[in-house]
Amino acid sequence: MKRARIVGVRVARLVRIGVAGLLPGLHYLLRSVHRKWRRSLQFRTVLTTLLLAILSFAVVGAYLSNQIANNLFQERLVQAESETRYNVKQVQDTFDGAQVTDQSSVITLVYDTLNAVEGRGSVIQRRYVFEAMPDQTKPRNRWVESRASDQLTISVIPPELRKSVQDSGKEQFWASTEFPVGTEDRPGIAVGNKVTFNGTVYELYLIYDLNTAQQTLDEIQNVLLAGGAVLALLIGAVAWYVTRNVVSPVSHAAVVSEKLAAGQLQERMVVKGEDEVARLGASFNHMAASLQEQITQLATLSQMQQRFVSDVSHELRTPLTTVRMAAEVLYDAREDFDPINKRSAELLYNQVERFQSLLADLLEISRFDAGVATLDAEPGDIVQLVSHVMEGVAPVAAEYGSAVSLNAPSDSIIVDMDDRRIDRILRNLILNALEHGEGRPVNISVAANDDAVAVAVRDHGIGMTSAEAARVFDRFWRADPARARTTGGSGLGLSIAAEDTKLHNGWLQAWGSRGSGANFRLTLPLRQGESITKSPLQLEPVDVGLHGGGSARTMLLLDHSPAPRADSADQGAGSGSGTPGAGTAGAGTAGAGTTDPDTARTGTKEGS
């Protein structure tokens, strides 16, 4: 028992190791089949056809095999019943006409009669079991109890058949059975009757061998199986050939479409024949030619428009410079004019300034469109750059009366960037937040991870819908065309900011909600040439707080609260909420419209 347990444990371990080794290969095979199933129409069609064909062959084959087996069995059964009636009658007639009185003569008669029934020759036609019925009064001359051919016993006869024969009169019964022949068990039919001899009732069972019929059935099943396999392979080959002829042009069309989408407008499909696929290819080529012509026309028109804008912008610079000089002279001498001329001089000066800004933006856009804009990236501290931009917009913040707070780590964040372009992006975002913030606080957050740095500018003004946020970077687009532009922008600022961000391989995204303000997030890779997988700041804002707890810096511009104590100022800096009223100073300054950055900004640095 101990050795058996040891062997069992070893076998189980080997089976477990084998299964563990097969599972990865099985998983890989299943994944490969699933991938092929999803990506290949031809594979899916051929495999589906094969599976349906195999299922159909299995159903038809099972039905045919069952019908053939039933027919063979019924034919052999009818023959067995007919032969049994004849042979039983012969046995009974022999027993009835026998004139034997001694034991040896009785045994010899029974043996010869049953051997005649067996039909011995080169092949045994049938086998017999001869058994006296139980519970009989034993006659004085009853010398034969049982006899069987080929070493059979009464146990090969089904009990149900014996009971039916014993309870009947002269009726005949049959049942399927198995009997041993040598070392194998063969199927057969046992047919039972009653016979009498010298006053004793016997059960006589003739057993017919069905091995020949079973071999015939096996051969038919093998033929059906082989024929079904060959037909399945032929059907699979036909399905593969047909689907290949249909799918190949579609695959070719997909490849050509991808090349067209990549800009290779000269690609065309190869057209052969005049069938439906050929007409599809011809229509596809006609569509591609039409698209190429239209795209070429649009590209030519776009180049002409870009060249026109660039040429006009360059040509306007010289007269605009002259007009600006004249406007400055009139603006400087406006005190000597009457009120009407004085106002006209001021309007002329302001509009010339705005025209010059629009012209500069148009020139920048034309450089982006022409593809000549270059990136002059160098390592720099983006936190310091944000602080510098905040100092520059302090006069505008004072004019709008909005508190601007910075929430950034105390350490420097070095980024490969073009300082001029990032300064322009940040300045544009902050000025937009001030213009649409309706005097509410503006929060600026800076955070970084291993791959990227993000700057979020959050205002709490009128906000915008998701549809407006999707179009906010379009050129000259405005959410409310009827709304007056108070800062005099050109309408190209955010478009230029988006183009500058693309040069850095970064993200510039917008979120807004009506009545809750807007949030613009700029995400840049830390190192030039790398890509961004995740931004350190989420686009939809939450309550603004300091990142990193005490080791963070905060800057506050233009707070509206009364001058606090030093301890309350520290608390306001640590909260980083950016909401006026706690830890801030400069209400009177902001209200007076002071534009001095040193008086309009109070800053604290914690954790140093």
C-alpha positions as CSV (number, residue, x, y, z in Angstrom):
1,M,0.0,0.0,0.0
2,K,2.8,2.4,0.8
3,R,4.5,1.7,-2.6
4,A,1.1,2.2,-4.3
5,R,0.7,5.5,-2.6
6,I,4.2,6.6,-3.6
7,V,3.6,5.6,-7.2
8,G,0.2,7.4,-7.2
9,V,1.8,10.6,-5.9
10,R,4.5,10.4,-8.5
11,V,2.0,9.8,-11.3
12,A,-0.2,12.7,-10.1
13,R,2.9,15.0,-10.0
14,L,3.8,14.0,-13.5
15,V,0.3,14.6,-14.7
16,R,0.2,18.0,-13.0
17,I,3.6,19.0,-14.6
18,G,2.4,17.8,-18.0
19,V,-0.8,19.8,-17.7
20,A,1.1,22.9,-16.5
21,G,3.3,22.6,-19.5
22,L,0.5,22.2,-22.0
23,L,-1.7,25.0,-20.6
24,P,0.5,27.9,-21.9
25,G,0.7,26.3,-25.4
26,L,-3.1,25.8,-25.3
27,H,-3.7,29.4,-24.2
28,Y,-1.4,30.6,-27.0
29,L,-3.2,28.5,-29.6
30,L,-6.6,29.8,-28.4
31,R,-5.4,33.4,-28.5
32,S,-4.0,32.9,-32.0
33,V,-7.2,31.4,-33.3
34,H,-9.3,34.1,-31.6
35,R,-7.0,36.8,-33.1
36,K,-7.3,35.2,-36.5
37,W,-11.0,34.9,-36.1
38,R,-11.4,38.6,-35.5
39,R,-9.0,39.8,-38.1
40,S,-9.6,37.4,-41.1
41,L,-12.9,37.2,-42.9
42,Q,-11.6,34.3,-45.0
43,F,-10.5,32.3,-41.9
44,R,-13.8,32.9,-40.3
45,T,-15.8,31.9,-43.3
46,V,-13.7,28.7,-44.0
47,L,-13.8,27.6,-40.3
48,T,-17.5,28.2,-40.1
49,T,-18.1,26.3,-43.3
50,L,-16.0,23.4,-42.0
51,L,-17.7,23.3,-38.6
52,L,-21.2,23.3,-40.2
53,A,-20.1,20.6,-42.7
54,I,-18.7,18.4,-40.0
55,L,-21.9,18.8,-37.9
56,S,-24.1,18.0,-40.9
57,F,-22.0,14.9,-41.7
58,A,-22.1,13.8,-38.1
59,V,-25.9,14.1,-38.0
60,V,-26.4,12.4,-41.4
61,G,-23.8,9.7,-40.6
62,A,-25.3,8.9,-37.3
63,Y,-28.8,8.6,-38.9
64,L,-27.5,6.4,-41.7
65,S,-25.5,4.2,-39.3
66,N,-28.4,3.7,-37.1
67,Q,-30.7,2.8,-40.0
68,I,-28.2,0.4,-41.4
69,A,-27.7,-1.2,-38.0
70,N,-31.4,-1.6,-37.5
71,N,-31.9,-3.1,-40.9
72,L,-29.1,-5.6,-40.4
73,F,-30.4,-6.6,-37.0
74,Q,-34.0,-6.9,-38.1
75,E,-33.0,-9.0,-41.1
76,R,-30.9,-11.4,-38.9
77,L,-33.7,-11.5,-36.3
78,V,-36.3,-12.6,-38.8
79,Q,-33.9,-15.3,-40.1
80,A,-33.1,-16.4,-36.5
81,E,-36.8,-16.7,-35.5
82,S,-37.6,-18.7,-38.6
83,E,-34.7,-21.1,-38.2
84,T,-35.4,-21.5,-34.5
85,R,-39.0,-22.5,-35.2
86,Y,-37.9,-25.1,-37.7
87,N,-35.1,-26.5,-35.5
88,V,-37.2,-26.6,-32.4
89,K,-39.9,-28.5,-34.2
90,Q,-37.3,-31.0,-35.5
91,V,-36.0,-31.5,-31.9
92,Q,-39.4,-31.9,-30.5
93,D,-40.4,-34.5,-33.2
94,T,-37.2,-36.4,-32.5
95,F,-37.8,-36.5,-28.8
96,D,-41.4,-37.5,-29.3
97,G,-40.5,-40.4,-31.5
98,A,-37.6,-41.7,-29.5
99,Q,-37.7,-45.3,-28.2
100,V,-34.9,-45.3,-25.6
101,T,-35.0,-46.6,-22.1
102,D,-31.4,-46.7,-20.8
103,Q,-29.3,-43.8,-19.7
104,S,-26.6,-44.1,-22.4
105,S,-29.2,-44.2,-25.1
106,V,-30.9,-41.1,-23.8
107,I,-27.7,-39.1,-23.5
108,T,-26.6,-40.2,-27.0
109,L,-29.9,-39.2,-28.5
110,V,-29.9,-35.8,-26.8
111,Y,-26.3,-35.1,-27.8
112,D,-26.9,-36.1,-31.5
113,T,-30.1,-34.1,-31.8
114,L,-28.6,-30.9,-30.3
115,N,-25.5,-31.3,-32.5
116,A,-27.7,-31.5,-35.5
117,V,-29.4,-28.2,-34.4
118,E,-26.0,-26.6,-34.0
119,G,-25.2,-27.2,-37.6
120,R,-21.5,-27.9,-37.2
121,G,-19.3,-27.6,-40.2
122,S,-16.5,-25.2,-41.1
123,V,-18.5,-22.5,-39.3
124,I,-20.9,-22.9,-36.4
125,Q,-24.2,-21.6,-37.6
126,R,-25.8,-21.4,-34.2
127,R,-25.1,-22.3,-30.6
128,Y,-27.5,-23.8,-28.1
129,V,-28.2,-24.0,-24.4
130,F,-30.3,-26.9,-23.2
131,E,-31.5,-26.6,-19.6
132,A,-34.1,-28.4,-17.5
133,M,-36.7,-26.1,-16.0
134,P,-36.3,-25.7,-12.3
135,D,-38.9,-26.8,-9.7
136,Q,-39.9,-30.0,-11.5
137,T,-40.6,-33.4,-10.0
138,K,-37.6,-35.4,-11.1
139,P,-38.8,-38.5,-13.2
140,R,-37.1,-41.8,-12.6
141,N,-35.5,-41.8,-16.0
142,R,-34.3,-38.2,-16.1
143,W,-30.7,-38.5,-16.9
144,V,-30.0,-35.2,-18.7
145,E,-30.1,-31.9,-16.7
146,S,-28.3,-29.4,-19.0
147,R,-26.1,-29.3,-22.1
148,A,-24.6,-26.4,-24.0
149,S,-22.3,-26.0,-27.0
150,D,-18.9,-24.5,-27.1
151,Q,-18.6,-24.4,-23.3
152,L,-21.4,-22.0,-22.9
153,T,-23.5,-21.8,-19.7
154,I,-27.0,-20.8,-18.9
155,S,-25.6,-17.5,-17.5
156,V,-25.3,-16.1,-21.1
157,I,-29.1,-16.1,-21.4
158,P,-30.7,-12.8,-20.1
159,P,-32.8,-13.4,-17.0
160,E,-35.8,-11.6,-18.6
161,L,-35.7,-14.0,-21.5
162,R,-35.6,-17.1,-19.2
163,K,-38.5,-15.8,-17.2
164,S,-40.6,-15.2,-20.3
165,V,-39.9,-18.7,-21.6
166,Q,-40.6,-20.3,-18.3
167,D,-43.9,-18.5,-17.8
168,S,-45.1,-19.2,-21.4
169,G,-46.6,-22.1,-23.1
170,K,-45.4,-22.8,-26.5
171,E,-44.5,-19.2,-27.5
172,Q,-41.1,-18.2,-28.8
173,F,-39.1,-15.3,-27.3
174,W,-35.9,-13.6,-28.2
175,A,-33.4,-11.1,-26.6
176,S,-30.0,-9.5,-27.5
177,T,-27.1,-10.9,-25.6
178,E,-23.3,-11.3,-25.6
179,F,-21.5,-14.6,-25.4
180,P,-17.8,-15.5,-25.2
181,V,-15.9,-17.0,-28.1
182,G,-12.4,-17.6,-27.3
183,T,-11.0,-14.4,-25.7
184,E,-13.6,-12.0,-27.1
185,D,-17.3,-11.3,-26.5
186,R,-19.5,-11.4,-29.5
187,P,-23.0,-9.9,-30.0
188,G,-25.8,-12.3,-30.6
189,I,-29.5,-13.0,-30.6
190,A,-30.9,-15.7,-28.1
191,V,-34.2,-17.3,-29.1
192,G,-35.9,-19.4,-26.5
193,N,-38.6,-22.2,-26.6
194,K,-39.8,-25.1,-24.5
195,V,-39.4,-28.8,-25.4
196,T,-40.3,-31.9,-23.5
197,F,-38.5,-35.2,-23.3
198,N,-39.6,-38.2,-21.2
199,G,-41.9,-36.1,-19.2
200,T,-39.3,-33.4,-18.4
201,V,-39.7,-29.8,-19.6
202,Y,-36.5,-28.3,-21.0
203,E,-35.6,-24.7,-22.0
204,L,-33.9,-24.7,-25.4
205,Y,-32.1,-21.5,-26.4
206,L,-30.5,-21.1,-29.8
207,I,-27.9,-18.4,-30.0
208,Y,-27.1,-16.7,-33.4
209,D,-23.8,-15.0,-33.9
210,L,-24.0,-11.3,-35.1
211,N,-20.3,-10.8,-35.4
212,T,-20.5,-10.8,-39.2
213,A,-23.2,-8.2,-39.2
214,Q,-21.2,-6.1,-36.7
215,Q,-18.1,-6.3,-38.9
216,T,-20.2,-5.2,-41.9
217,L,-21.6,-2.3,-39.9
218,D,-18.1,-1.3,-38.7
219,E,-16.9,-1.3,-42.3
220,I,-19.9,0.8,-43.4
221,Q,-19.2,3.3,-40.5
222,N,-15.5,3.5,-41.4
223,V,-16.5,4.2,-45.0
224,L,-18.9,6.9,-43.9
225,L,-16.3,8.4,-41.6
226,A,-13.6,8.4,-44.3
227,G,-16.0,9.8,-46.8
228,G,-17.2,12.5,-44.5
229,A,-13.6,13.5,-43.7
230,V,-12.7,13.7,-47.4
231,L,-15.9,15.7,-48.1
232,A,-15.2,18.0,-45.3
233,L,-11.7,18.7,-46.6
234,L,-13.0,19.2,-50.1
235,I,-15.7,21.6,-48.8
236,G,-13.0,23.5,-46.8
237,A,-10.8,23.7,-49.9
238,V,-13.8,24.9,-52.0
239,A,-14.8,27.5,-49.3
240,W,-11.2,28.7,-49.1
241,Y,-10.9,29.1,-52.9
242,V,-14.3,30.9,-53.2
243,T,-13.7,33.2,-50.2
244,R,-10.2,33.9,-51.4
245,N,-11.6,35.1,-54.8
246,V,-14.0,37.3,-52.9
247,V,-11.9,38.5,-50.0
248,S,-8.7,39.2,-51.9
249,P,-10.1,42.2,-53.7
250,V,-11.6,43.5,-50.5
251,S,-8.2,43.1,-48.7
252,H,-6.6,44.8,-51.6
253,A,-9.1,47.6,-51.4
254,A,-8.4,48.0,-47.7
255,V,-4.6,48.2,-48.3
256,V,-5.2,50.8,-51.1
257,S,-7.6,52.8,-48.8
258,E,-4.9,52.8,-46.0
259,K,-2.4,54.1,-48.5
260,L,-4.8,56.8,-49.7
261,A,-5.5,57.8,-46.1
262,A,-1.7,58.1,-45.6
263,G,-1.5,60.6,-48.4
264,Q,-0.4,58.3,-51.3
265,L,-3.2,59.6,-53.6
266,Q,-1.8,57.9,-56.7
267,E,-2.6,54.4,-55.4
268,R,-5.2,52.5,-57.4
269,M,-6.8,49.0,-57.3
270,V,-6.0,46.4,-60.0
271,V,-9.2,45.6,-62.0
272,K,-9.6,42.3,-63.8
273,G,-12.7,41.1,-65.5
274,E,-16.2,42.5,-65.7
275,D,-17.9,41.0,-62.7
276,E,-19.2,42.7,-59.6
277,V,-15.8,42.8,-57.9
278,A,-14.3,44.3,-61.1
279,R,-17.0,47.0,-61.1
280,L,-16.4,47.7,-57.4
281,G,-12.7,48.1,-58.2
282,A,-13.4,50.5,-61.1
283,S,-15.8,52.5,-58.9
284,F,-13.2,52.6,-56.1
285,N,-10.5,53.9,-58.6
286,H,-13.0,56.5,-59.9
287,M,-13.7,57.6,-56.4
288,A,-10.0,57.8,-55.6
289,A,-9.3,59.8,-58.7
290,S,-12.1,62.2,-57.8
291,L,-10.8,62.5,-54.3
292,Q,-7.3,63.1,-55.5
293,E,-8.4,65.9,-57.8
294,Q,-10.5,67.5,-55.1
295,I,-7.8,67.2,-52.5
296,T,-5.2,68.6,-55.0
297,Q,-7.6,71.5,-55.7
298,L,-8.1,72.2,-52.0
299,A,-4.4,71.9,-51.3
300,T,-3.7,74.4,-54.1
301,L,-6.4,76.7,-52.8
302,S,-5.1,76.4,-49.3
303,Q,-1.6,77.2,-50.4
304,M,-2.9,80.2,-52.3
305,Q,-4.8,81.4,-49.3
306,Q,-1.8,80.9,-47.0
307,R,0.5,82.7,-49.5
308,F,-2.1,85.5,-49.8
309,V,-2.3,85.9,-46.0
310,S,1.5,85.8,-45.7
311,D,2.0,88.3,-48.5
312,V,-0.7,90.6,-47.3
313,S,0.7,90.5,-43.8
314,H,4.2,91.3,-44.9
315,E,3.0,94.0,-47.2
316,L,0.9,95.6,-44.5
317,R,3.8,95.9,-42.1
318,T,5.4,98.9,-43.7
319,P,2.3,101.1,-44.0
320,L,1.1,99.9,-40.6
321,T,4.4,101.1,-39.1
322,T,3.9,104.5,-40.7
323,V,0.3,104.7,-39.5
324,R,1.4,103.6,-36.0
325,M,4.0,106.4,-35.8
326,A,1.4,108.9,-36.9
327,A,-1.0,107.5,-34.3
328,E,1.6,107.8,-31.6
329,V,2.3,111.4,-32.5
330,L,-1.4,112.2,-32.4
331,Y,-1.9,110.2,-29.1
332,D,1.0,112.1,-27.4
333,A,-0.5,115.4,-28.5
334,R,-4.1,114.6,-27.6
335,E,-4.2,117.0,-24.6
336,D,-4.0,119.9,-27.1
337,F,-7.1,118.7,-29.0
338,D,-10.7,119.4,-28.4
339,P,-12.7,116.5,-26.8
340,I,-13.8,115.0,-30.1
341,N,-10.4,114.9,-31.7
342,K,-8.8,113.8,-28.4
343,R,-11.2,110.8,-28.3
344,S,-10.5,110.1,-32.0
345,A,-6.8,110.0,-31.4
346,E,-7.2,107.6,-28.5
347,L,-9.4,105.3,-30.6
348,L,-6.9,105.4,-33.5
349,Y,-4.0,104.6,-31.2
350,N,-5.8,101.6,-29.6
351,Q,-7.1,100.2,-32.8
352,V,-3.7,100.4,-34.5
353,E,-2.2,98.5,-31.5
354,R,-4.9,95.9,-32.0
355,F,-4.3,95.8,-35.7
356,Q,-0.6,95.3,-35.2
357,S,-1.3,92.4,-32.7
358,L,-3.6,90.8,-35.3
359,L,-1.0,91.2,-38.0
360,A,1.6,89.5,-35.8
361,D,-0.7,86.6,-35.1
362,L,-1.5,86.2,-38.8
363,L,2.2,86.1,-39.6
364,E,2.7,83.4,-36.9
365,I,-0.2,81.4,-38.2
366,S,1.1,81.6,-41.8
367,R,4.5,80.2,-40.5
368,F,2.6,77.3,-38.9
369,D,0.6,76.7,-42.1
370,A,3.8,76.8,-44.2
371,G,5.5,74.3,-41.9
372,V,8.5,76.6,-41.3
373,A,7.9,77.1,-37.6
374,T,10.9,75.6,-35.6
375,L,11.3,74.7,-32.0
376,D,14.2,76.2,-30.1
377,A,14.0,73.9,-27.0
378,E,16.4,74.3,-24.1
379,P,16.2,73.0,-20.5
380,G,14.3,75.5,-18.3
381,D,12.4,75.8,-15.0
382,I,8.7,75.9,-15.9
383,V,7.7,77.0,-12.4
384,Q,9.9,80.0,-12.7
385,L,8.4,80.7,-16.1
386,V,4.9,80.5,-14.7
387,S,5.8,83.0,-12.0
388,H,7.3,85.3,-14.5
389,V,4.1,85.2,-16.6
390,M,2.0,85.9,-13.5
391,E,4.0,89.0,-12.8
392,G,3.5,90.2,-16.4
393,V,-0.3,89.8,-16.2
394,A,-0.6,91.5,-12.8
395,P,-1.8,94.9,-14.3
396,V,-4.6,93.0,-16.2
397,A,-5.5,91.1,-13.0
398,A,-5.7,94.4,-11.2
399,E,-8.0,95.8,-13.9
400,Y,-10.4,92.8,-13.6
401,G,-10.1,92.6,-9.8
402,S,-9.3,88.8,-9.9
403,A,-7.0,87.1,-7.4
404,V,-4.5,84.8,-9.2
405,S,-2.9,82.0,-7.1
406,L,-0.1,79.6,-8.0
407,N,0.0,76.1,-6.6
408,A,3.3,74.4,-7.5
409,P,6.0,72.3,-6.0
410,S,8.8,74.1,-4.1
411,D,11.5,72.4,-6.2
412,S,12.3,73.4,-9.8
413,I,10.8,71.4,-12.7
414,I,13.3,71.3,-15.5
415,V,11.6,70.9,-18.9
416,D,13.0,70.9,-22.5
417,M,11.0,73.7,-23.9
418,D,11.0,76.8,-26.1
419,D,10.7,79.6,-23.5
420,R,9.2,82.1,-25.9
421,R,6.4,79.8,-27.1
422,I,5.5,78.4,-23.6
423,D,5.5,82.0,-22.3
424,R,3.1,82.9,-25.1
425,I,0.8,79.9,-24.3
426,L,0.7,80.6,-20.6
427,R,0.1,84.3,-21.1
428,N,-2.8,83.6,-23.4
429,L,-4.4,81.1,-21.1
430,I,-4.1,83.3,-18.0
431,L,-5.4,86.4,-19.9
432,N,-8.4,84.4,-21.2
433,A,-9.1,83.2,-17.7
434,L,-9.0,86.8,-16.4
435,E,-11.3,88.0,-19.2
436,H,-13.9,85.4,-18.7
437,G,-13.5,85.0,-14.9
438,E,-15.9,87.8,-14.0
439,G,-13.6,89.0,-11.2
440,R,-13.5,85.6,-9.5
441,P,-10.2,83.9,-8.5
442,V,-8.0,82.3,-11.0
443,N,-6.0,79.2,-9.9
444,I,-2.8,78.0,-11.6
445,S,-1.5,74.5,-10.7
446,V,1.8,72.9,-11.7
447,A,2.6,69.2,-11.2
448,A,4.9,66.7,-12.7
449,N,5.5,62.9,-12.9
450,D,8.3,60.8,-14.4
451,D,7.5,61.7,-18.0
452,A,5.5,64.9,-18.2
453,V,4.7,68.2,-16.5
454,A,1.3,69.8,-16.5
455,V,0.1,73.4,-16.0
456,A,-3.6,73.9,-15.4
457,V,-5.3,77.4,-15.5
458,R,-8.7,77.3,-13.7
459,D,-11.2,80.2,-13.6
460,H,-14.6,80.4,-12.0
461,G,-16.4,82.6,-14.5
462,I,-19.1,82.1,-17.1
463,G,-17.6,78.7,-18.3
464,M,-18.6,76.9,-21.5
465,T,-20.3,73.7,-22.6
466,S,-18.5,70.6,-23.8
467,A,-19.4,71.4,-27.4
468,E,-17.8,74.9,-27.0
469,A,-14.7,73.3,-25.3
470,A,-14.3,71.1,-28.4
471,R,-14.1,74.2,-30.7
472,V,-12.3,76.6,-28.4
473,F,-9.0,76.2,-30.3
474,D,-10.5,76.9,-33.7
475,R,-9.4,80.1,-35.5
476,F,-11.5,83.2,-34.9
477,W,-14.1,81.1,-33.1
478,R,-16.0,82.8,-30.2
479,A,-18.6,81.1,-27.9
480,D,-20.7,84.3,-27.9
481,P,-20.1,86.4,-31.0
482,A,-22.3,89.2,-29.5
483,R,-20.0,89.5,-26.5
484,A,-17.7,92.4,-26.5
485,R,-13.9,91.6,-26.6
486,T,-12.5,93.8,-23.8
487,T,-8.9,92.9,-24.0
488,G,-8.7,93.4,-27.8
489,G,-7.5,89.9,-28.7
490,S,-7.2,88.8,-32.3
491,G,-9.1,85.5,-31.9
492,L,-6.0,83.5,-32.9
493,G,-4.4,83.2,-29.5
494,L,-5.7,79.7,-28.6
495,S,-5.0,78.5,-32.1
496,I,-1.4,79.7,-31.9
497,A,-1.2,78.1,-28.4
498,A,-2.4,74.8,-29.8
499,E,0.2,74.9,-32.6
500,D,3.0,75.8,-30.2
501,T,1.9,72.8,-28.0
502,K,2.1,70.5,-31.1
503,L,5.6,71.6,-31.7
504,H,6.5,70.4,-28.2
505,N,4.7,67.1,-28.8
506,G,2.3,68.0,-25.9
507,W,-1.3,68.3,-25.1
508,L,-3.5,71.4,-24.8
509,Q,-7.0,70.5,-23.6
510,A,-10.0,72.4,-22.3
511,W,-12.9,71.7,-19.9
512,G,-15.8,73.9,-19.1
513,S,-19.2,74.0,-17.4
514,R,-21.8,76.7,-17.7
515,G,-21.7,78.8,-14.5
516,S,-18.8,76.9,-13.0
517,G,-15.9,78.2,-15.0
518,A,-13.3,76.6,-17.3
519,N,-10.0,74.7,-16.9
520,F,-7.2,74.7,-19.5
521,R,-4.5,72.0,-19.1
522,L,-1.1,72.2,-20.8
523,T,0.9,68.9,-20.7
524,L,4.5,68.8,-21.9
525,P,7.0,65.9,-22.0
526,L,9.9,66.5,-19.7
527,R,12.4,65.6,-22.4
528,Q,12.3,66.5,-26.1
529,G,11.3,63.7,-28.4
530,E,9.5,61.7,-25.8
531,S,5.7,61.0,-25.8
532,I,3.1,61.5,-23.0
533,T,1.1,58.6,-21.6
534,K,-0.6,60.3,-18.7
535,S,-1.0,63.9,-17.5
536,P,0.0,64.7,-13.9
537,L,-3.2,66.8,-13.5
538,Q,-6.7,65.7,-14.3
539,L,-8.6,67.8,-16.8
540,E,-11.9,68.0,-14.9
541,P,-10.8,70.1,-11.9
542,V,-11.4,69.3,-8.2
543,D,-10.9,71.5,-5.2
544,V,-7.6,73.2,-5.8
545,G,-5.0,72.3,-3.2
546,L,-1.3,72.2,-2.8
547,H,0.5,69.2,-4.2
548,G,3.0,67.8,-1.7
549,G,1.7,69.4,1.5
550,G,4.2,71.6,3.2
551,S,7.0,71.3,0.6
552,A,5.1,73.5,-1.9
553,R,5.1,77.1,-2.9
554,T,2.2,79.4,-3.4
555,M,1.9,82.8,-5.0
556,L,-1.1,85.1,-4.7
557,L,-1.8,88.1,-6.9
558,L,-4.3,90.9,-6.2
559,D,-6.1,89.6,-3.1
560,H,-9.2,91.6,-2.0
561,S,-8.9,91.0,1.8
562,P,-7.8,93.4,4.5
563,A,-4.1,93.1,5.5
564,P,-3.8,90.0,7.7
565,R,-1.5,89.0,10.4
566,A,1.6,87.0,9.5
567,D,0.2,83.7,11.0
568,S,-3.1,84.0,9.0
569,A,-1.1,84.7,5.9
570,D,0.8,81.5,6.3
571,Q,-2.5,79.6,6.7
572,G,-3.9,81.1,3.5
573,A,-0.7,80.1,1.7
574,G,-0.9,76.5,3.0
575,S,-4.5,76.0,2.0
576,G,-3.8,76.8,-1.6
577,S,-7.5,77.3,-2.3
578,G,-7.0,80.5,-4.2
579,T,-10.2,82.0,-2.8
580,P,-9.9,85.5,-1.5
581,G,-10.6,86.2,2.1
582,A,-8.1,84.2,4.0
583,G,-4.3,84.6,4.1
584,T,-4.2,87.4,1.5
585,A,-3.6,91.1,1.2
586,G,-3.9,94.1,-1.0
587,A,-7.6,94.9,-1.3
588,G,-7.1,98.6,-1.5
589,T,-4.4,98.2,-4.0
590,A,-6.5,96.1,-6.3
591,G,-9.4,98.4,-6.0
592,A,-7.3,101.4,-7.0
593,G,-6.2,99.6,-10.1
594,T,-2.5,99.5,-9.1
595,T,-0.4,97.9,-11.8
596,D,2.9,97.7,-10.0
597,P,3.7,94.0,-9.7
598,D,5.6,94.4,-6.4
599,T,2.5,96.0,-4.8
600,A,0.0,93.8,-6.6
601,R,1.6,90.5,-5.6
602,T,2.2,88.9,-2.2
603,G,4.1,85.6,-2.2
604,T,5.1,83.0,0.4
605,K,7.3,80.0,0.2
606,E,6.9,77.1,2.6
607,G,9.0,74.2,3.4
608,S,12.3,76.0,2.8
